[in-house]
Amino acid sequence: MKLPRLPKKLRVMVGWTLDLLFAKDIEQMLTLRDVEALSDMARRIRTRAKQGTSGTASALDSSARD
């Protein structure tokens, strides 16, 4: 079995040292597909909210007429 050579050992040591000194940056990339999916979801929610509001209003109107 081969042991890691000096360049590999140095690369690992530098990587570990940098990890200790600097925090990792976590990022989330939004793609156009993600934006379109969120837009579609928001549209469906607004549509359901409008239907729920108009359904409640029509129920109130019909009960007021009786």
Contact map, one row per residue, 1 for C-alpha under 8 A:
111000000000000000000000000000000000000000000000000000000000000000
111100000000000000000000000000000000000000000000000000000000000000
111110000000000000000000000000000000000000000000000000000000000000
011111011000000000000000000000000000000000000000000000000000000000
001111111000000000000000000000000000000000000000000000000000000000
000111111100000000000000000000000000000000000000000000000000000000
000011111110000000000000000000000000000000000000000000000000000000
000111111111000000000000000000000000000000000000000000000000000000
000111111111100000000000000000000000000000000000000000000000000000
000001111111110000000000000000000000000000000000000000000000000000
000000111111111000000000000000000000000000000000000000000000000000
000000011111111100000000000000000000000000000000000000000000000000
000000001111111110000000000000000000000000000000000000000000000000
000000000111111111000000000000000000000000000000000000000000000000
000000000011111111100000000000000000000000000000000000000000000000
000000000001111111110000000000000000000000000000000000000000000000
000000000000111111111000000000000000000000000000000000000000000000
000000000000011111111100000000000000000000000000000000000000000000
000000000000001111111111000000000000000000000000000000000000000000
000000000000000111111110000000000000000000000000000000000000000000
000000000000000011111110000000000000000000000000000000000000000000
000000000000000001111111000000000000000000000000000000000000000000
000000000000000000111111100000000000000000000000000000000000000000
000000000000000000100111110000000000000000000000000000000000000000
000000000000000000000011111000000000000000000000000000000000000000
000000000000000000000001111100000000000000000000000000000000000000
000000000000000000000000111110000000000000000000000000000000000000
000000000000000000000000011111000000000000000000000000000000000000
000000000000000000000000001111100000000000000000000000000000000000
000000000000000000000000000111110110000000000000000000000000000000
000000000000000000000000000011111110000000000000000000000000000000
000000000000000000000000000001111111000000000000000000000000000000
000000000000000000000000000000111111100000000000000000000000000000
000000000000000000000000000001111111110000000000000000000000000000
000000000000000000000000000001111111111000000000000000000000000000
000000000000000000000000000000011111111100000000000000000000000000
000000000000000000000000000000001111111110000000000000000000000000
000000000000000000000000000000000111111111000000000000000000000000
000000000000000000000000000000000011111111100000000000000000000000
000000000000000000000000000000000001111111110000000000000000000000
000000000000000000000000000000000000111111111000000000000000000000
000000000000000000000000000000000000011111111100000000000000000000
000000000000000000000000000000000000001111111110000000000000000000
000000000000000000000000000000000000000111111111000000000000000000
000000000000000000000000000000000000000011111111100000000000000000
000000000000000000000000000000000000000001111111110000000000000000
000000000000000000000000000000000000000000111111111000000000000000
000000000000000000000000000000000000000000011111111100000000000000
000000000000000000000000000000000000000000001111111110000000000000
000000000000000000000000000000000000000000000111111111000000000000
000000000000000000000000000000000000000000000011111111100000000000
000000000000000000000000000000000000000000000001111111110000000000
000000000000000000000000000000000000000000000000111111111000000000
000000000000000000000000000000000000000000000000011111111100000000
000000000000000000000000000000000000000000000000001111111110000000
000000000000000000000000000000000000000000000000000111111111000000
000000000000000000000000000000000000000000000000000011111111100000
000000000000000000000000000000000000000000000000000001111111110000
000000000000000000000000000000000000000000000000000000111111111000
000000000000000000000000000000000000000000000000000000011111111100
000000000000000000000000000000000000000000000000000000001111111110
000000000000000000000000000000000000000000000000000000000111111111
000000000000000000000000000000000000000000000000000000000011111111
000000000000000000000000000000000000000000000000000000000001111111
000000000000000000000000000000000000000000000000000000000000111111
000000000000000000000000000000000000000000000000000000000000011111
